[in-house]
């Protein structure tokens, strides 16, 4: 069964079937959210690596 429409992943409004967002503003917000999440993931990995290094050095 084909989709008639989708809902924006940012605001929930109806958007075209091939789109994830309904507008340029929502697209920019989504991109910013993705970049922030990616940065946070790298920071968490760095903290874990640092803690593991400190744990190994103390042993």
N, CA, C, O and CB atoms as a CASP TS submission, in Angstrom:
PFRMAT TS
TARGET T0000
AUTHOR 0000-0000-0000
METHOD Language model
MODEL 1
PARENT N/A
ATOM      1  N   UNK     1       0.838  -1.170   0.000  1.00  0.00           N
ATOM      2  CA  UNK     1       0.000   0.000   0.000  1.00  0.00           C
ATOM      3  C   UNK     1       0.891   1.244   0.000  1.00  0.00           C
ATOM      4  O   UNK     1       1.643   1.443   0.954  1.00  0.00           O
ATOM      5  CB  UNK     1      -0.958  -0.008   1.215  1.00  0.00           C
ATOM      6  N   UNK     2       0.835   2.076  -1.023  1.00  0.00           N
ATOM      7  CA  UNK     2       1.698   3.254  -1.122  1.00  0.00           C
ATOM      8  C   UNK     2       1.278   4.336  -0.126  1.00  0.00           C
ATOM      9  O   UNK     2       0.112   4.452   0.252  1.00  0.00           O
ATOM     10  CB  UNK     2       1.670   3.814  -2.548  1.00  0.00           C
ATOM     11  N   UNK     3       2.278   5.122   0.281  1.00  0.00           N
ATOM     12  CA  UNK     3       2.004   6.211   1.207  1.00  0.00           C
ATOM     13  C   UNK     3       1.473   7.421   0.454  1.00  0.00           C
ATOM     14  O   UNK     3       2.006   7.773  -0.599  1.00  0.00           O
ATOM     15  CB  UNK     3       3.266   6.582   1.997  1.00  0.00           C
ATOM     16  N   UNK     4       0.430   8.062   0.976  1.00  0.00           N
ATOM     17  CA  UNK     4      -0.083   9.288   0.385  1.00  0.00           C
ATOM     18  C   UNK     4       0.719  10.489   0.873  1.00  0.00           C
ATOM     19  O   UNK     4       0.909  11.464   0.146  1.00  0.00           O
ATOM     20  CB  UNK     4      -1.569   9.465   0.718  1.00  0.00           C
ATOM     21  N   UNK     5       1.180  10.400   2.108  1.00  0.00           N
ATOM     22  CA  UNK     5       1.928  11.494   2.693  1.00  0.00           C
ATOM     23  C   UNK     5       2.766  10.976   3.855  1.00  0.00           C
ATOM     24  O   UNK     5       2.608   9.838   4.297  1.00  0.00           O
ATOM     25  CB  UNK     5       0.983  12.615   3.158  1.00  0.00           C
ATOM     26  N   UNK     6       3.653  11.826   4.335  1.00  0.00           N
ATOM     27  CA  UNK     6       4.441  11.514   5.511  1.00  0.00           C
ATOM     28  C   UNK     6       4.295  12.685   6.472  1.00  0.00           C
ATOM     29  O   UNK     6       3.724  13.721   6.134  1.00  0.00           O
ATOM     30  CB  UNK     6       5.945  11.244   5.148  1.00  0.00           C
ATOM     31  N   UNK     7       4.817  12.500   7.659  1.00  0.00           N
ATOM     32  CA  UNK     7       4.804  13.581   8.636  1.00  0.00           C
ATOM     33  C   UNK     7       6.226  14.047   8.873  1.00  0.00           C
ATOM     34  O   UNK     7       7.158  13.244   8.930  1.00  0.00           O
ATOM     35  CB  UNK     7       4.143  13.132   9.961  1.00  0.00           C
ATOM     36  N   UNK     8       6.382  15.361   9.011  1.00  0.00           N
ATOM     37  CA  UNK     8       7.671  15.991   9.242  1.00  0.00           C
ATOM     38  C   UNK     8       8.289  15.423  10.515  1.00  0.00           C
ATOM     39  O   UNK     8       7.603  15.290  11.528  1.00  0.00           O
ATOM     40  CB  UNK     8       7.525  17.530   9.338  1.00  0.00           C
ATOM     41  N   UNK     9       9.574  15.089  10.474  1.00  0.00           N
ATOM     42  CA  UNK     9      10.247  14.525  11.631  1.00  0.00           C
ATOM     43  C   UNK     9      10.576  15.574  12.678  1.00  0.00           C
ATOM     44  O   UNK     9      11.013  15.236  13.778  1.00  0.00           O
ATOM     45  CB  UNK     9      11.502  13.828  11.203  1.00  0.00           C
ATOM     46  N   UNK    10      10.370  16.843  12.349  1.00  0.00           N
ATOM     47  CA  UNK    10      10.657  17.922  13.294  1.00  0.00           C
ATOM     48  C   UNK    10       9.371  18.425  13.949  1.00  0.00           C
ATOM     49  O   UNK    10       9.263  18.448  15.175  1.00  0.00           O
ATOM     50  CB  UNK    10      11.380  19.081  12.583  1.00  0.00           C
ATOM     51  N   UNK    11       8.398  18.828  13.131  1.00  0.00           N
ATOM     52  CA  UNK    11       7.195  19.468  13.685  1.00  0.00           C
ATOM     53  C   UNK    11       5.943  18.590  13.589  1.00  0.00           C
ATOM     54  O   UNK    11       4.944  18.878  14.249  1.00  0.00           O
ATOM     55  CB  UNK    11       6.942  20.778  12.970  1.00  0.00           C
ATOM     56  N   UNK    12       5.977  17.541  12.792  1.00  0.00           N
ATOM     57  CA  UNK    12       4.837  16.634  12.694  1.00  0.00           C
ATOM     58  C   UNK    12       3.799  17.000  11.646  1.00  0.00           C
ATOM     59  O   UNK    12       2.804  16.293  11.492  1.00  0.00           O
ATOM     60  CB  UNK    12       4.176  16.558  13.996  1.00  0.00           C
ATOM     61  N   UNK    13       4.015  18.096  10.922  1.00  0.00           N
ATOM     62  CA  UNK    13       3.068  18.473   9.874  1.00  0.00           C
ATOM     63  C   UNK    13       3.188  17.512   8.697  1.00  0.00           C
ATOM     64  O   UNK    13       4.197  16.823   8.545  1.00  0.00           O
ATOM     65  CB  UNK    13       3.310  19.929   9.412  1.00  0.00           C
ATOM     66  N   UNK    14       2.164  17.475   7.879  1.00  0.00           N
ATOM     67  CA  UNK    14       2.158  16.616   6.701  1.00  0.00           C
ATOM     68  C   UNK    14       3.154  17.156   5.672  1.00  0.00           C
ATOM     69  O   UNK    14       3.231  18.363   5.447  1.00  0.00           O
ATOM     70  CB  UNK    14       0.731  16.522   6.091  1.00  0.00           C
ATOM     71  N   UNK    15       3.919  16.243   5.046  1.00  0.00           N
ATOM     72  CA  UNK    15       4.839  16.650   3.988  1.00  0.00           C
ATOM     73  C   UNK    15       4.772  15.619   2.860  1.00  0.00           C
ATOM     74  O   UNK    15       4.103  14.594   2.992  1.00  0.00           O
ATOM     75  CB  UNK    15       6.303  16.793   4.535  1.00  0.00           C
ATOM     76  N   UNK    16       5.452  15.885   1.771  1.00  0.00           N
ATOM     77  CA  UNK    16       5.418  14.999   0.607  1.00  0.00           C
ATOM     78  C   UNK    16       6.026  13.641   0.940  1.00  0.00           C
ATOM     79  O   UNK    16       6.864  13.541   1.836  1.00  0.00           O
ATOM     80  CB  UNK    16       6.163  15.636  -0.575  1.00  0.00           C
ATOM     81  N   UNK    17       5.610  12.590   0.222  1.00  0.00           N
ATOM     82  CA  UNK    17       6.093  11.243   0.505  1.00  0.00           C
ATOM     83  C   UNK    17       7.618  11.081   0.436  1.00  0.00           C
ATOM     84  O   UNK    17       8.177  10.284   1.189  1.00  0.00           O
ATOM     85  CB  UNK    17       5.462  10.293  -0.448  1.00  0.00           C
ATOM     86  N   UNK    18       8.289  11.803  -0.433  1.00  0.00           N
ATOM     87  CA  UNK    18       9.727  11.638  -0.571  1.00  0.00           C
ATOM     88  C   UNK    18      10.554  12.492   0.365  1.00  0.00           C
ATOM     89  O   UNK    18      11.783  12.418   0.348  1.00  0.00           O
ATOM     90  CB  UNK    18      10.118  11.932  -1.951  1.00  0.00           C
ATOM     91  N   UNK    19       9.897  13.310   1.187  1.00  0.00           N
ATOM     92  CA  UNK    19      10.601  14.256   2.058  1.00  0.00           C
ATOM     93  C   UNK    19      10.513  13.825   3.525  1.00  0.00           C
ATOM     94  O   UNK    19       9.543  13.190   3.939  1.00  0.00           O
ATOM     95  CB  UNK    19      10.021  15.674   1.888  1.00  0.00           C
ATOM     96  N   UNK    20      11.536  14.179   4.301  1.00  0.00           N
ATOM     97  CA  UNK    20      11.517  13.913   5.735  1.00  0.00           C
ATOM     98  C   UNK    20      11.059  15.128   6.529  1.00  0.00           C
ATOM     99  O   UNK    20      10.645  15.006   7.682  1.00  0.00           O
ATOM    100  CB  UNK    20      12.892  13.478   6.205  1.00  0.00           C
ATOM    101  N   UNK    21      11.135  16.311   5.899  1.00  0.00           N
ATOM    102  CA  UNK    21      10.735  17.538   6.565  1.00  0.00           C
ATOM    103  C   UNK    21       9.774  18.321   5.676  1.00  0.00           C
ATOM    104  O   UNK    21       9.697  18.089   4.469  1.00  0.00           O
ATOM    105  CB  UNK    21      11.968  18.391   6.920  1.00  0.00           C
ATOM    106  N   UNK    22       9.044  19.252   6.288  1.00  0.00           N
ATOM    107  CA  UNK    22       8.029  19.990   5.536  1.00  0.00           C
ATOM    108  C   UNK    22       8.536  21.312   4.975  1.00  0.00           C
ATOM    109  O   UNK    22       7.919  21.869   4.066  1.00  0.00           O
ATOM    110  CB  UNK    22       6.842  20.249   6.412  1.00  0.00           C
ATOM    111  N   UNK    23       9.658  21.829   5.503  1.00  0.00           N
ATOM    112  CA  UNK    23      10.132  23.133   5.062  1.00  0.00           C
ATOM    113  C   UNK    23      11.646  23.238   5.222  1.00  0.00           C
ATOM    114  O   UNK    23      12.286  22.366   5.810  1.00  0.00           O
ATOM    115  CB  UNK    23       9.433  24.251   5.846  1.00  0.00           C
ATOM    116  N   UNK    24      12.205  24.323   4.688  1.00  0.00           N
ATOM    117  CA  UNK    24      13.644  24.562   4.833  1.00  0.00           C
ATOM    118  C   UNK    24      14.009  24.797   6.292  1.00  0.00           C
ATOM    119  O   UNK    24      15.075  24.379   6.742  1.00  0.00           O
ATOM    120  CB  UNK    24      14.082  25.762   3.980  1.00  0.00           C
ATOM    121  N   UNK    25      13.134  25.461   7.028  1.00  0.00           N
ATOM    122  CA  UNK    25      13.392  25.725   8.448  1.00  0.00           C
ATOM    123  C   UNK    25      13.475  24.409   9.237  1.00  0.00           C
ATOM    124  O   UNK    25      14.371  24.230  10.061  1.00  0.00           O
ATOM    125  CB  UNK    25      12.285  26.636   9.040  1.00  0.00           C
ATOM    126  N   UNK    26      12.548  23.508   8.982  1.00  0.00           N
ATOM    127  CA  UNK    26      12.570  22.210   9.664  1.00  0.00           C
ATOM    128  C   UNK    26      13.784  21.391   9.229  1.00  0.00           C
ATOM    129  O   UNK    26      14.381  20.681  10.038  1.00  0.00           O
ATOM    130  CB  UNK    26      11.273  21.427   9.379  1.00  0.00           C
ATOM    131  N   UNK    27      14.141  21.492   7.961  1.00  0.00           N
ATOM    132  CA  UNK    27      15.316  20.788   7.458  1.00  0.00           C
ATOM    133  C   UNK    27      16.575  21.276   8.173  1.00  0.00           C
ATOM    134  O   UNK    27      17.434  20.473   8.540  1.00  0.00           O
ATOM    135  CB  UNK    27      15.454  20.983   5.935  1.00  0.00           C
ATOM    136  N   UNK    28      16.685  22.593   8.372  1.00  0.00           N
ATOM    137  CA  UNK    28      17.838  23.170   9.066  1.00  0.00           C
ATOM    138  C   UNK    28      17.864  22.740  10.529  1.00  0.00           C
ATOM    139  O   UNK    28      18.928  22.422  11.063  1.00  0.00           O
ATOM    140  CB  UNK    28      17.814  24.704   8.967  1.00  0.00           C
ATOM    141  N   UNK    29      16.694  22.727  11.186  1.00  0.00           N
ATOM    142  CA  UNK    29      16.625  22.282  12.580  1.00  0.00           C
ATOM    143  C   UNK    29      17.034  20.823  12.706  1.00  0.00           C
ATOM    144  O   UNK    29      17.753  20.450  13.633  1.00  0.00           O
ATOM    145  CB  UNK    29      15.212  22.480  13.139  1.00  0.00           C
ATOM    146  N   UNK    30      16.573  19.996  11.764  1.00  0.00           N
ATOM    147  CA  UNK    30      16.919  18.568  11.799  1.00  0.00           C
ATOM    148  C   UNK    30      18.411  18.364  11.586  1.00  0.00           C
ATOM    149  O   UNK    30      19.035  17.552  12.269  1.00  0.00           O
ATOM    150  CB  UNK    30      16.128  17.794  10.733  1.00  0.00           C
ATOM    151  N   UNK    31      18.989  19.106  10.632  1.00  0.00           N
ATOM    152  CA  UNK    31      20.417  18.987  10.366  1.00  0.00           C
ATOM    153  C   UNK    31      21.222  19.417  11.591  1.00  0.00           C
ATOM    154  O   UNK    31      22.215  18.775  11.934  1.00  0.00           O
ATOM    155  CB  UNK    31      20.810  19.831   9.140  1.00  0.00           C
ATOM    156  N   UNK    32      20.806  20.492  12.249  1.00  0.00           N
ATOM    157  CA  UNK    32      21.492  20.963  13.451  1.00  0.00           C
ATOM    158  C   UNK    32      21.394  19.912  14.558  1.00  0.00           C
ATOM    159  O   UNK    32      22.363  19.671  15.278  1.00  0.00           O
ATOM    160  CB  UNK    32      20.894  22.309  13.928  1.00  0.00           C
ATOM    161  N   UNK    33      20.241  19.299  14.687  1.00  0.00           N
ATOM    162  CA  UNK    33      20.057  18.257  15.692  1.00  0.00           C
ATOM    163  C   UNK    33      20.966  17.061  15.421  1.00  0.00           C
ATOM    164  O   UNK    33      21.557  16.504  16.346  1.00  0.00           O
ATOM    165  CB  UNK    33      18.595  17.809  15.730  1.00  0.00           C
ATOM    166  N   UNK    34      21.076  16.671  14.168  1.00  0.00           N
ATOM    167  CA  UNK    34      21.937  15.548  13.789  1.00  0.00           C
ATOM    168  C   UNK    34      23.398  15.873  14.103  1.00  0.00           C
ATOM    169  O   UNK    34      24.122  15.033  14.639  1.00  0.00           O
ATOM    170  CB  UNK    34      21.770  15.216  12.285  1.00  0.00           C
ATOM    171  N   UNK    35      23.828  17.083  13.772  1.00  0.00           N
ATOM    172  CA  UNK    35      25.212  17.482  14.030  1.00  0.00           C
ATOM    173  C   UNK    35      25.502  17.550  15.530  1.00  0.00           C
ATOM    174  O   UNK    35      26.573  17.141  15.976  1.00  0.00           O
ATOM    175  CB  UNK    35      25.504  18.838  13.377  1.00  0.00           C
ATOM    176  N   UNK    36      24.553  18.064  16.301  1.00  0.00           N
ATOM    177  CA  UNK    36      24.727  18.135  17.751  1.00  0.00           C
ATOM    178  C   UNK    36      24.833  16.742  18.347  1.00  0.00           C
ATOM    179  O   UNK    36      25.681  16.487  19.203  1.00  0.00           O
ATOM    180  CB  UNK    36      23.567  18.901  18.398  1.00  0.00           C
ATOM    181  N   UNK    37      23.974  15.846  17.896  1.00  0.00           N
ATOM    182  CA  UNK    37      23.999  14.468  18.396  1.00  0.00           C
ATOM    183  C   UNK    37      25.316  13.779  18.039  1.00  0.00           C
ATOM    184  O   UNK    37      25.874  13.044  18.855  1.00  0.00           O
ATOM    185  CB  UNK    37      22.814  13.668  17.826  1.00  0.00           C
ATOM    186  N   UNK    38      25.812  14.014  16.827  1.00  0.00           N
ATOM    187  CA  UNK    38      27.078  13.441  16.386  1.00  0.00           C
ATOM    188  C   UNK    38      28.232  13.951  17.253  1.00  0.00           C
ATOM    189  O   UNK    38      29.090  13.177  17.677  1.00  0.00           O
ATOM    190  CB  UNK    38      27.331  13.776  14.904  1.00  0.00           C
ATOM    191  N   UNK    39      28.243  15.256  17.510  1.00  0.00           N
ATOM    192  CA  UNK    39      29.289  15.844  18.353  1.00  0.00           C
ATOM    193  C   UNK    39      29.234  15.270  19.760  1.00  0.00           C
ATOM    194  O   UNK    39      30.268  14.920  20.331  1.00  0.00           O
ATOM    195  CB  UNK    39      29.148  17.373  18.402  1.00  0.00           C
ATOM    196  N   UNK    40      28.043  15.171  20.317  1.00  0.00           N
ATOM    197  CA  UNK    40      27.887  14.612  21.653  1.00  0.00           C
ATOM    198  C   UNK    40      28.362  13.166  21.709  1.00  0.00           C
ATOM    199  O   UNK    40      28.976  12.751  22.692  1.00  0.00           O
ATOM    200  CB  UNK    40      26.435  14.703  22.095  1.00  0.00           C
ATOM    201  N   UNK    41      28.085  12.409  20.676  1.00  0.00           N
ATOM    202  CA  UNK    41      28.547  11.021  20.615  1.00  0.00           C
ATOM    203  C   UNK    41      30.070  10.952  20.634  1.00  0.00           C
ATOM    204  O   UNK    41      30.642  10.120  21.338  1.00  0.00           O
ATOM    205  CB  UNK    41      28.005  10.329  19.356  1.00  0.00           C
ATOM    206  N   UNK    42      30.733  11.821  19.865  1.00  0.00           N
ATOM    207  CA  UNK    42      32.201  11.855  19.856  1.00  0.00           C
ATOM    208  C   UNK    42      32.745  12.234  21.225  1.00  0.00           C
ATOM    209  O   UNK    42      33.739  11.663  21.674  1.00  0.00           O
ATOM    210  CB  UNK    42      32.712  12.844  18.797  1.00  0.00           C
ATOM    211  N   UNK    43      32.109  13.185  21.891  1.00  0.00           N
ATOM    212  CA  UNK    43      32.557  13.592  23.224  1.00  0.00           C
ATOM    213  C   UNK    43      32.416  12.438  24.215  1.00  0.00           C
ATOM    214  O   UNK    43      33.311  12.201  25.026  1.00  0.00           O
ATOM    215  CB  UNK    43      31.756  14.816  23.714  1.00  0.00           C
ATOM    216  N   UNK    44      31.314  11.734  24.151  1.00  0.00           N
ATOM    217  CA  UNK    44      31.110  10.590  25.048  1.00  0.00           C
ATOM    218  C   UNK    44      32.161   9.518  24.799  1.00  0.00           C
ATOM    219  O   UNK    44      32.713   8.965  25.750  1.00  0.00           O
ATOM    220  CB  UNK    44      29.698  10.001  24.864  1.00  0.00           C
ATOM    221  N   UNK    45      32.448   9.213  23.528  1.00  0.00           N
ATOM    222  CA  UNK    45      33.498   8.236  23.215  1.00  0.00           C
ATOM    223  C   UNK    45      34.850   8.691  23.729  1.00  0.00           C
ATOM    224  O   UNK    45      35.625   7.880  24.237  1.00  0.00           O
ATOM    225  CB  UNK    45      33.572   7.995  21.711  1.00  0.00           C
ATOM    226  N   UNK    46      35.144   9.973  23.604  1.00  0.00           N
ATOM    227  CA  UNK    46      36.427  10.497  24.082  1.00  0.00           C
ATOM    228  C   UNK    46      36.531  10.381  25.601  1.00  0.00           C
ATOM    229  O   UNK    46      37.589  10.024  26.119  1.00  0.00           O
ATOM    230  CB  UNK    46      36.603  11.965  23.652  1.00  0.00           C
ATOM    231  N   UNK    47      35.461  10.675  26.311  1.00  0.00           N
ATOM    232  CA  UNK    47      35.463  10.561  27.769  1.00  0.00           C
ATOM    233  C   UNK    47      35.646   9.106  28.185  1.00  0.00           C
ATOM    234  O   UNK    47      36.409   8.822  29.108  1.00  0.00           O
ATOM    235  CB  UNK    47      34.156  11.128  28.362  1.00  0.00           C
ATOM    236  N   UNK    48      34.970   8.200  27.532  1.00  0.00           N
ATOM    237  CA  UNK    48      35.118   6.771  27.849  1.00  0.00           C
ATOM    238  C   UNK    48      36.548   6.325  27.587  1.00  0.00           C
ATOM    239  O   UNK    48      37.133   5.612  28.403  1.00  0.00           O
ATOM    240  CB  UNK    48      34.130   5.913  27.017  1.00  0.00           C
ATOM    241  N   UNK    49      37.118   6.739  26.458  1.00  0.00           N
ATOM    242  CA  UNK    49      38.500   6.373  26.139  1.00  0.00           C
ATOM    243  C   UNK    49      39.456   6.933  27.188  1.00  0.00           C
ATOM    244  O   UNK    49      40.373   6.238  27.626  1.00  0.00           O
ATOM    245  CB  UNK    49      38.887   6.884  24.736  1.00  0.00           C
ATOM    246  N   UNK    50      39.248   8.178  27.589  1.00  0.00           N
ATOM    247  CA  UNK    50      40.097   8.796  28.600  1.00  0.00           C
ATOM    248  C   UNK    50      39.991   8.055  29.927  1.00  0.00           C
ATOM    249  O   UNK    50      41.003   7.821  30.586  1.00  0.00           O
ATOM    250  CB  UNK    50      39.721  10.266  28.786  1.00  0.00           C
ATOM    251  N   UNK    51      38.780   7.686  30.323  1.00  0.00           N
ATOM    252  CA  UNK    51      38.603   6.937  31.556  1.00  0.00           C
ATOM    253  C   UNK    51      39.273   5.572  31.494  1.00  0.00           C
ATOM    254  O   UNK    51      39.868   5.121  32.473  1.00  0.00           O
ATOM    255  CB  UNK    51      37.132   6.773  31.856  1.00  0.00           C
ATOM    256  N   UNK    52      39.176   4.917  30.344  1.00  0.00           N
ATOM    257  CA  UNK    52      39.839   3.617  30.198  1.00  0.00           C
ATOM    258  C   UNK    52      41.359   3.758  30.267  1.00  0.00           C
ATOM    259  O   UNK    52      42.036   2.935  30.882  1.00  0.00           O
ATOM    260  CB  UNK    52      39.435   2.959  28.872  1.00  0.00           C
ATOM    261  N   UNK    53      41.882   4.788  29.644  1.00  0.00           N
ATOM    262  CA  UNK    53      43.326   5.031  29.699  1.00  0.00           C
ATOM    263  C   UNK    53      43.759   5.297  31.136  1.00  0.00           C
ATOM    264  O   UNK    53      44.766   4.751  31.586  1.00  0.00           O
ATOM    265  CB  UNK    53      43.717   6.220  28.792  1.00  0.00           C
ATOM    266  N   UNK    54      43.018   6.120  31.855  1.00  0.00           N
ATOM    267  CA  UNK    54      43.354   6.397  33.247  1.00  0.00           C
ATOM    268  C   UNK    54      43.267   5.124  34.087  1.00  0.00           C
ATOM    269  O   UNK    54      44.097   4.915  34.972  1.00  0.00           O
ATOM    270  CB  UNK    54      42.424   7.477  33.818  1.00  0.00           C
ATOM    271  N   UNK    55      42.303   4.295  33.831  1.00  0.00           N
ATOM    272  CA  UNK    55      42.158   3.045  34.568  1.00  0.00           C
ATOM    273  C   UNK    55      43.354   2.125  34.303  1.00  0.00           C
ATOM    274  O   UNK    55      43.868   1.505  35.234  1.00  0.00           O
ATOM    275  CB  UNK    55      40.841   2.342  34.180  1.00  0.00           C
ATOM    276  N   UNK    56      43.798   2.030  33.065  1.00  0.00           N
ATOM    277  CA  UNK    56      44.926   1.160  32.711  1.00  0.00           C
ATOM    278  C   UNK    56      46.222   1.707  33.320  1.00  0.00           C
ATOM    279  O   UNK    56      47.045   0.933  33.809  1.00  0.00           O
ATOM    280  CB  UNK    56      45.061   1.037  31.164  1.00  0.00           C
ATOM    281  N   UNK    57      46.410   3.020  33.295  1.00  0.00           N
ATOM    282  CA  UNK    57      47.638   3.626  33.830  1.00  0.00           C
ATOM    283  C   UNK    57      47.726   3.428  35.334  1.00  0.00           C
ATOM    284  O   UNK    57      48.822   3.226  35.856  1.00  0.00           O
ATOM    285  CB  UNK    57      47.696   5.126  33.495  1.00  0.00           C
ATOM    286  N   UNK    58      46.622   3.478  36.037  1.00  0.00           N
ATOM    287  CA  UNK    58      46.625   3.308  37.489  1.00  0.00           C
ATOM    288  C   UNK    58      46.884   1.868  37.902  1.00  0.00           C
ATOM    289  O   UNK    58      47.338   1.621  39.019  1.00  0.00           O
ATOM    290  CB  UNK    58      45.309   3.773  38.069  1.00  0.00           C
ATOM    291  N   UNK    59      46.609   0.927  37.035  1.00  0.00           N
ATOM    292  CA  UNK    59      46.827  -0.479  37.394  1.00  0.00           C
ATOM    293  C   UNK    59      48.263  -0.753  37.196  1.00  0.00           C
ATOM    294  O   UNK    59      48.716  -1.874  37.429  1.00  0.00           O
ATOM    295  CB  UNK    59      45.955  -1.455  36.562  1.00  0.00           C
TER
END
